[in-house]
Amino acid sequence: MGRRKQTEYIKGTAQHRRTEGDYMGVLLDAVTLNDWRSVVNGALQAAKGGDPQARNWLAQYLIGRPEGKAPTPMNIVVQQLSGADPLVERLAKHAMHRMEYPSLHRNDELNDHIRALVAAELQEKVTPLETIENPIAMRLADDSGVKQGSELA
């Protein structure tokens, strides 16, 4: 961590300009993918051999840490008696919201289309924009009676 020093003109302390990003850049330059592959394979072999630290390290990257606390026995009993299922509630929440407030979700199809375009670009399966129907133009065309799929000028 950089040393802090008192500044004259700005009240407070300042860190040295060297940042964690600089250190990460050096680390990325030094450790190749093959080096990292060897580290991961070594941890895998150690985990298979019974090393709990290697097993925990792999599990942290593969499945992540639990986000919440486990429910208490009392919560489980109350859920069973009431018939409530937190997973069902969480999964149904979006659908219920769409039904209750349709005006807040009128752009959902457009947003899904944009997400699909971004996902395709990230997967390097990019379709030229000229061949993709423009949902905004289609919506405007539907409203104005113009031919569907025509591009906006």
LUMTOR-628548 format. One record per residue (C-alpha): residue number from 0; residue in three letters; x, y, z. Coordinates in steps of 0.2 Angstrom, whole numbers. Layout:
N
<atom n="NUM" res="Ala" u="X" v="Y" w="Z"/>
...
//
This chain:
153
<atom n="0" res="Met" u="0" v="0" w="0"/>
<atom n="1" res="Gly" u="7" v="17" w="-4"/>
<atom n="2" res="Arg" u="13" v="29" w="9"/>
<atom n="3" res="Arg" u="1" v="43" w="13"/>
<atom n="4" res="Lys" u="7" v="61" w="15"/>
<atom n="5" res="Gln" u="-1" v="77" w="21"/>
<atom n="6" res="Thr" u="-4" v="89" w="6"/>
<atom n="7" res="Glu" u="-2" v="108" w="7"/>
<atom n="8" res="Tyr" u="-16" v="114" w="-3"/>
<atom n="9" res="Ile" u="-29" v="100" w="-2"/>
<atom n="10" res="Lys" u="-34" v="95" w="16"/>
<atom n="11" res="Gly" u="-32" v="77" w="20"/>
<atom n="12" res="Thr" u="-20" v="63" w="15"/>
<atom n="13" res="Ala" u="-15" v="57" w="-2"/>
<atom n="14" res="Gln" u="-9" v="40" w="-8"/>
<atom n="15" res="His" u="6" v="38" w="-19"/>
<atom n="16" res="Arg" u="2" v="38" w="-38"/>
<atom n="17" res="Arg" u="6" v="19" w="-39"/>
<atom n="18" res="Thr" u="-10" v="10" w="-38"/>
<atom n="19" res="Glu" u="-16" v="-8" w="-37"/>
<atom n="20" res="Gly" u="-19" v="-7" w="-56"/>
<atom n="21" res="Asp" u="0" v="-5" w="-59"/>
<atom n="22" res="Tyr" u="3" v="-20" w="-49"/>
<atom n="23" res="Met" u="-10" v="-30" w="-57"/>
<atom n="24" res="Gly" u="-3" v="-25" w="-74"/>
<atom n="25" res="Val" u="14" v="-32" w="-69"/>
<atom n="26" res="Leu" u="6" v="-48" w="-63"/>
<atom n="27" res="Leu" u="-3" v="-51" w="-79"/>
<atom n="28" res="Asp" u="12" v="-48" w="-89"/>
<atom n="29" res="Ala" u="22" v="-60" w="-78"/>
<atom n="30" res="Val" u="9" v="-75" w="-77"/>
<atom n="31" res="Thr" u="5" v="-82" w="-93"/>
<atom n="32" res="Leu" u="-11" v="-93" w="-96"/>
<atom n="33" res="Asn" u="0" v="-109" w="-96"/>
<atom n="34" res="Asp" u="7" v="-103" w="-79"/>
<atom n="35" res="Trp" u="-10" v="-101" w="-72"/>
<atom n="36" res="Arg" u="-16" v="-118" w="-80"/>
<atom n="37" res="Ser" u="-1" v="-126" w="-70"/>
<atom n="38" res="Val" u="-6" v="-118" w="-54"/>
<atom n="39" res="Val" u="-25" v="-123" w="-56"/>
<atom n="40" res="Asn" u="-20" v="-141" w="-61"/>
<atom n="41" res="Gly" u="-8" v="-142" w="-45"/>
<atom n="42" res="Ala" u="-22" v="-136" w="-34"/>
<atom n="43" res="Leu" u="-34" v="-149" w="-42"/>
<atom n="44" res="Gln" u="-22" v="-163" w="-39"/>
<atom n="45" res="Ala" u="-19" v="-157" w="-21"/>
<atom n="46" res="Ala" u="-38" v="-156" w="-18"/>
<atom n="47" res="Lys" u="-40" v="-173" w="-25"/>
<atom n="48" res="Gly" u="-27" v="-179" w="-13"/>
<atom n="49" res="Gly" u="-37" v="-172" w="2"/>
<atom n="50" res="Asp" u="-29" v="-154" w="4"/>
<atom n="51" res="Pro" u="-43" v="-144" w="12"/>
<atom n="52" res="Gln" u="-35" v="-127" w="7"/>
<atom n="53" res="Ala" u="-34" v="-132" w="-11"/>
<atom n="54" res="Arg" u="-52" v="-139" w="-11"/>
<atom n="55" res="Asn" u="-58" v="-122" w="-3"/>
<atom n="56" res="Trp" u="-48" v="-112" w="-16"/>
<atom n="57" res="Leu" u="-56" v="-121" w="-30"/>
<atom n="58" res="Ala" u="-73" v="-121" w="-23"/>
<atom n="59" res="Gln" u="-72" v="-102" w="-21"/>
<atom n="60" res="Tyr" u="-68" v="-99" w="-39"/>
<atom n="61" res="Leu" u="-80" v="-113" w="-46"/>
<atom n="62" res="Ile" u="-96" v="-111" w="-36"/>
<atom n="63" res="Gly" u="-92" v="-95" w="-26"/>
<atom n="64" res="Arg" u="-95" v="-91" w="-8"/>
<atom n="65" res="Pro" u="-113" v="-92" w="-1"/>
<atom n="66" res="Glu" u="-121" v="-75" w="-3"/>
<atom n="67" res="Gly" u="-133" v="-77" w="12"/>
<atom n="68" res="Lys" u="-134" v="-86" w="29"/>
<atom n="69" res="Ala" u="-143" v="-103" w="30"/>
<atom n="70" res="Pro" u="-160" v="-101" w="36"/>
<atom n="71" res="Thr" u="-163" v="-105" w="55"/>
<atom n="72" res="Pro" u="-173" v="-120" w="60"/>
<atom n="73" res="Met" u="-187" v="-109" w="66"/>
<atom n="74" res="Asn" u="-188" v="-101" w="48"/>
<atom n="75" res="Ile" u="-189" v="-118" w="40"/>
<atom n="76" res="Val" u="-203" v="-123" w="52"/>
<atom n="77" res="Val" u="-213" v="-107" w="48"/>
<atom n="78" res="Gln" u="-211" v="-109" w="29"/>
<atom n="79" res="Gln" u="-216" v="-127" w="30"/>
<atom n="80" res="Leu" u="-232" v="-123" w="41"/>
<atom n="81" res="Ser" u="-236" v="-108" w="30"/>
<atom n="82" res="Gly" u="-233" v="-117" w="13"/>
<atom n="83" res="Ala" u="-222" v="-103" w="8"/>
<atom n="84" res="Asp" u="-207" v="-107" w="-3"/>
<atom n="85" res="Pro" u="-194" v="-93" w="-5"/>
<atom n="86" res="Leu" u="-187" v="-99" w="-21"/>
<atom n="87" res="Val" u="-205" v="-99" w="-29"/>
<atom n="88" res="Glu" u="-208" v="-82" w="-22"/>
<atom n="89" res="Arg" u="-191" v="-75" w="-29"/>
<atom n="90" res="Leu" u="-194" v="-83" w="-46"/>
<atom n="91" res="Ala" u="-212" v="-77" w="-48"/>
<atom n="92" res="Lys" u="-209" v="-59" w="-42"/>
<atom n="93" res="His" u="-204" v="-53" w="-60"/>
<atom n="94" res="Ala" u="-219" v="-61" w="-68"/>
<atom n="95" res="Met" u="-230" v="-54" w="-55"/>
<atom n="96" res="His" u="-223" v="-37" w="-57"/>
<atom n="97" res="Arg" u="-225" v="-37" w="-76"/>
<atom n="98" res="Met" u="-244" v="-41" w="-73"/>
<atom n="99" res="Glu" u="-246" v="-28" w="-60"/>
<atom n="100" res="Tyr" u="-237" v="-14" w="-69"/>
<atom n="101" res="Pro" u="-237" v="-17" w="-88"/>
<atom n="102" res="Ser" u="-232" v="1" w="-92"/>
<atom n="103" res="Leu" u="-216" v="-1" w="-83"/>
<atom n="104" res="His" u="-212" v="-16" w="-94"/>
<atom n="105" res="Arg" u="-217" v="-10" w="-112"/>
<atom n="106" res="Asn" u="-198" v="-9" w="-117"/>
<atom n="107" res="Asp" u="-194" v="-27" w="-111"/>
<atom n="108" res="Glu" u="-194" v="-34" w="-128"/>
<atom n="109" res="Leu" u="-182" v="-20" w="-134"/>
<atom n="110" res="Asn" u="-171" v="-22" w="-119"/>
<atom n="111" res="Asp" u="-170" v="-41" w="-122"/>
<atom n="112" res="His" u="-166" v="-38" w="-141"/>
<atom n="113" res="Ile" u="-152" v="-26" w="-136"/>
<atom n="114" res="Arg" u="-145" v="-39" w="-123"/>
<atom n="115" res="Ala" u="-145" v="-52" w="-137"/>
<atom n="116" res="Leu" u="-135" v="-41" w="-148"/>
<atom n="117" res="Val" u="-122" v="-38" w="-135"/>
<atom n="118" res="Ala" u="-121" v="-56" w="-130"/>
<atom n="119" res="Ala" u="-119" v="-61" w="-149"/>
<atom n="120" res="Glu" u="-105" v="-48" w="-150"/>
<atom n="121" res="Leu" u="-97" v="-55" w="-135"/>
<atom n="122" res="Gln" u="-97" v="-72" w="-142"/>
<atom n="123" res="Glu" u="-90" v="-66" w="-158"/>
<atom n="124" res="Lys" u="-106" v="-71" w="-167"/>
<atom n="125" res="Val" u="-110" v="-54" w="-173"/>
<atom n="126" res="Thr" u="-124" v="-52" w="-186"/>
<atom n="127" res="Pro" u="-122" v="-36" w="-196"/>
<atom n="128" res="Leu" u="-134" v="-23" w="-190"/>
<atom n="129" res="Glu" u="-142" v="-21" w="-207"/>
<atom n="130" res="Thr" u="-148" v="-39" w="-206"/>
<atom n="131" res="Ile" u="-156" v="-37" w="-189"/>
<atom n="132" res="Glu" u="-174" v="-30" w="-188"/>
<atom n="133" res="Asn" u="-174" v="-14" w="-178"/>
<atom n="134" res="Pro" u="-187" v="-16" w="-164"/>
<atom n="135" res="Ile" u="-189" v="3" w="-163"/>
<atom n="136" res="Ala" u="-192" v="5" w="-181"/>
<atom n="137" res="Met" u="-204" v="-10" w="-181"/>
<atom n="138" res="Arg" u="-214" v="-2" w="-166"/>
<atom n="139" res="Leu" u="-215" v="15" w="-175"/>
<atom n="140" res="Ala" u="-220" v="6" w="-191"/>
<atom n="141" res="Asp" u="-234" v="-4" w="-182"/>
<atom n="142" res="Asp" u="-240" v="13" w="-175"/>
<atom n="143" res="Ser" u="-239" v="23" w="-191"/>
<atom n="144" res="Gly" u="-245" v="9" w="-203"/>
<atom n="145" res="Val" u="-228" v="9" w="-212"/>
<atom n="146" res="Lys" u="-221" v="-7" w="-219"/>
<atom n="147" res="Gln" u="-214" v="-17" w="-204"/>
<atom n="148" res="Gly" u="-195" v="-19" w="-202"/>
<atom n="149" res="Ser" u="-191" v="-3" w="-212"/>
<atom n="150" res="Glu" u="-176" v="7" w="-205"/>
<atom n="151" res="Leu" u="-177" v="24" w="-197"/>
<atom n="152" res="Ala" u="-170" v="38" w="-208"/>
//
